[in-house]
Amino acid sequence: MATKDGYQNRIEILQGTLDMLILKTLQWGEQHGYGISQVIRANSGDVLQVETGSLYPALHRLERQGWVQAEWKKSESNQRAKFYKITKLGKEQLASDYERWGKMVATIEGIMTARRGGA
């Protein structure tokens, strides 16, 4: 459970962005769900914390799309876990998503720095 300050400082992940973050994480190597959430958390400086209720539906959606493949294996703690890896289609999707993300960031930045009245 998040503290009041932690909850107020939480950043909501834009729709579709979680898929891109998961694919990017898997580009570094196969990983189980908990590991994916830890990598995202660590690489965001503890700002982004992916909840189980968001992570696993996203992983299942990515699997249905053919962007990731899953296989049951033993984890580091010798427990059975589903490991995910990015597919060729997933790599193509990640490249496309990343390009769209860059355009979105530039567009939002343009709006945020625009002077009143547009010009």
Secondary structure, DSSP 8 states (H G I E B T S, - for coil): ---HHHHHT-----TTHHHHHHHHHHHT--EEHHHHHHHHHHHTTT-----HHHHHHHHHHHHHHTSEEEEEEE-TTS-EEEEEEE-HHHHHHHHHHHHHHHHHHHHHHHHHH--TT--
